[in-house]
Amino acid sequence: MEQTLTEVTTNTSLLEDVAIFMNEGGVFMWIILGIWIFGILISLERFKSFTLFDTKGDSLMNMIKKNVLMNNVGEAIKICSNTKALLPYILKSGLKRANQTKEQIQDAIESSILEVNPKIEKWMGYLALVANVSTLLGLLGTIHGLIQSFAAVAQADPSSKAKLLALGISKAMNTTAFGLISAVSIMVIHSILISKSDKITAQIEEYSVKLVDLLGTKKHAMATAEVKNEEGSNSPPDIKTAA
């Protein structure tokens, strides 16, 4: 029972400290908090999207290659249709043109890449903006607090000026601290998300080139085999010499 009361008291004290910290910083603290929450919501959405967009490119490419070499392009297209990841979507656009020229296959893939790029880059610029604005608002809030502190000190008694000035500066620095907390956390999250988006983009570029090469090589091999068959069927019969 005593432990429960202690935990409640501790939690209440923590909440009270946060409330005091926010109130002492003034209106800029709440503005920074709103921007920070906005950045966190964007980050959560991006983490969820990148989880859906990402896939194991090597295993996917191995299954596609196996089916293409077995002349089962339909099965390869089916494999790429059972997921929401971006790489299978792009490879599927190339597989649908497997019977066309290498240039047409490449054009289809490049068109799909241009289509999915905005999905990868969506909201990413806002995270960098949130970090920068949080820092600047923290500094602006501090300057605003210092102006108010110096104005109050100018009208105070000489004996209490030092105390009032120290207290005012302490409160004014709250916005800088909170702005930096917001900026640093969002910058770390932004760096992690950038690494995830770079991984997805690199996979798309790598396996798109491999698919174009695979389909082009396969088609060339089939054309060569057809030419050899035609040459063999059109060759003159062997002349048998009399015994």
Buried (B, 14 or more C-beta within 10 A) or exposed (E): EEEEEEEEEEEEEEEEEEEEBBEBBBEBBEBBBEBBEBBBEBBEEBEEBBEEBBBEBEEBBEEBBEBBEEEEBEBBBEBBEEBEBBBBBBBBBBBBBBEBEBEEBBBBBBEBBEEBBEBBEBBBEBBBEBBEBBBEBBBBBBBBBBEBBBEBBEEEEEEEBEEBBEBBBEBBBBBBBBBBBBBEBBBEBBEBBBEBBEBBBEBBEBBBEBBBEBBBEBBEEEEEEEEEEEEEEEEEEEEEEEE
